């Protein structure tokens, strides 16, 4: 484990970010109003005070954990970010790149020369290089591949071959293997000959001559057992074995349920390939949750907070376009009923209420179902029960909110039949929302697509167009 | 660590859930069409085949990890859930309750007698009982408190005193402490006298006579170091120290950044109180992410998939009511312009497009800002930069999509000025969305409220009412 900030050493209780920003300000604003655009390569003209501030900043950066540096870089506007990035020690470059989020990593890599990039990548393990690989220029990647020892090169090739959501992409190769026929005392002596253990070593892997996994020796068992015992006597045979092509999401559930720190990864013949550790799992969980939140809000991918305007536009255009298409369709549905609206203009003011509540209710249902699908908790039996339940909830909500809306309409417009049409339209649109709120994610999932992506947009489209159609249709039939 | 399912032992590659459901079906459907409402207390009339199926089910349940049992219970409709719950071994009750999600736990606890509950709670550690406490009946909790040894009772009282989002609520008390002036060999002998180490023991805590934390001895250091060395020579003094009143969210970031397995919790005098382990952190991250997703979709809290209809209605009414209020307001904004709509009915068909795209764009901005706020990456300086950037994105999007929408309007309605009004309204509403998309979460956060809750509803309300007002207002001024 690398250096960790002792929180007590910082008496002002400032976060690393606040300290960096404070020093940056001091550096840039010294001697009255200095031009904010000043660049570090103008250092020749710097005053002694500025030089001292810069030295203080350098000293702070040298002490920061790479993850903290990545965090600070992420929070800084592009110009300041590159100033700080150029001050980071070259030996930390690789780890900072690894810790930075995709959008930030891109801006940092763009700023680096090829030799710098190769040097940075070479500081990392094979599985870590594989994480960076998609963002590296092709020629850098080839240089790195050739510079690696043959085993690591093979590992890197293997790690790069797995899709992002497979266990193989989370796997690392830092496993300590032992044989089952030795005494614990021998294991302890073997460990003592190592300089350090890989991070997150909570278990040693017991393998036979052909690397087949026989069991695991928990470090906690090793520590409490008599050194004269044989490994075979204290090793655990019941353990979680992952396969590199398993779904990574399922593996994270195993970590959560069984409170794992690490788990073995084996091939079809039970040969040990590597392991997955809990820190990779946490990163995966966080990234997955964030991506879902971003997609729900209509962002295609994570966005640099200070991305140039056009880059942001590119990241956001897709879901805006989808939204525009559904809005056009809803608009045409209303267009069909323009005659009715002309005769009874109150319809125009009332129709967004029906559509809005329908969308909200549909999204409530969708969220429940998507979560249950992700956990694998829905089968054919329960699907029918769920539809029945959601229709029941919608019927109750429809009567309740529909009643209120109907009353409101009656009071405002002094028109009882208009109120009844509102109530009926609300009930019908909520029932539609419930039915499709269950069916849309189930269908997407049956077709092998991720129900978390796009379900929300689809249900809103249905409840908008459907709501307008139901309400204006009922009004045309019963009121005109 | 408790029992873990060996995935290989199950040749049919079924999940625990699938196996339980399959056995449940066999049990219930044996001998043709047996009444599905059959209850386990009618067991007296069971056929030998049914008894055998029941025994097989019992055998499967006995082998399952408590977390798997909780998962299976969650996926079953209420009736089946209680049937299975009554078959779970009493000694697993406590752990299953702990693993189950809040909504499911409630249904299980309702089904248990007070003595059963006390027995279940007594199997758990103080920090685990504290997690269950809010769901336990008051008299059960008191019985449990009195049955505990004095140290644990104090721990339980302490653990219960922290709010859910404080580090204290994640803390456990399973720490192994050592002194700095002993040799590692003594530490190893001391550990060997224990039956087992607490889960997730990756470090031993070095304290002085008054329990002040001096450093930590990493187990991995212990294993690779010469047993003759003193603890003081190999212990780490730079470590993460949490305080029980720290924000739990910030602590999870420390685990993520520094790849921790456990971290110490100390009081203001640096006295060791307990530790936080990575499994508690994972549960917290997952729960937090889920709650955010639920709130965004308009659900107040996690809902049992098979909750009774009225219970679901209760969980969902709040956000529907909020939505209804904002829809009413938007409806009244339209109502103001009824004369204009009567004169130019196309306005009614076009206005939802302006409101819809504005809402979508506003939510994109909100999502970016809420995430950056959660990470503490926004300060006064960057706030202005962000507003400028978001306004820029909106201007580009407004010109682009507004242009398309204007063209579409011109083609459909053969009315150039109507098209221009659409374009102008789109640009203005997107600018409004950008401005408030930054200001709403920043203001909520300044007022000490969680910007993740309610921001999305507020921005949609603004872009709906605002969009209608801008579009209908412009139309009234320029077209009529």
Interface residues (C-beta under 8 A of the other chain):
Chain A: X1 X3 X4 X5 X6 X7 X8 X15 X17 X18 X21 X65 X67 X68 X71 X74 X75 X77 X99 X188 X191 X192 X194 X195 X196 X197 X199 X200 X201 X202 X218 X219 X220 X221 X223 X224 X225 X226 X237 X238 X239 X240 X241 X255 X256 X257 X258 X259 X261 X270 X278 X279 X281 X282 X283 X285 X286 X289 X290 X292 X293 X294 X296 X297 X298 X299 X303 X305 X306 X307 X309 X310 X312 X313 X316 X317 X319 X320 X323 X324 X326 X327 X328 X330 X331 X332 X334 X335 X338 X341 X342 X345 X346 X347 X348 X349 X350 X351 X352 X353 X355 X356 X357 X360 X361 X363 X364 X366 X367 X368 X371 X372 X375 X376 X377 X378 X379 X381 X382 X385 X386 X389 X392 X393 X396 X397 X400 X401 X404 X405 X408 X412 X456 X464 X468
Chain B: X1 X3 X4 X5 X6 X7 X8 X15 X17 X18 X21 X65 X67 X68 X71 X74 X75 X77 X99 X188 X191 X192 X194 X195 X196 X197 X199 X200 X201 X202 X218 X219 X220 X221 X223 X224 X225 X226 X237 X238 X239 X240 X241 X255 X256 X257 X258 X259 X261 X270 X278 X279 X281 X282 X283 X285 X286 X289 X290 X292 X293 X294 X296 X297 X298 X299 X303 X305 X306 X307 X309 X310 X312 X313 X316 X317 X319 X320 X323 X324 X326 X327 X328 X330 X331 X332 X334 X335 X338 X341 X342 X345 X346 X347 X348 X349 X350 X351 X352 X353 X355 X356 X357 X360 X361 X363 X364 X366 X367 X368 X371 X372 X375 X376 X377 X378 X379 X381 X382 X385 X386 X389 X392 X393 X396 X397 X400 X401 X404 X405 X408 X412 X456 X464 X468
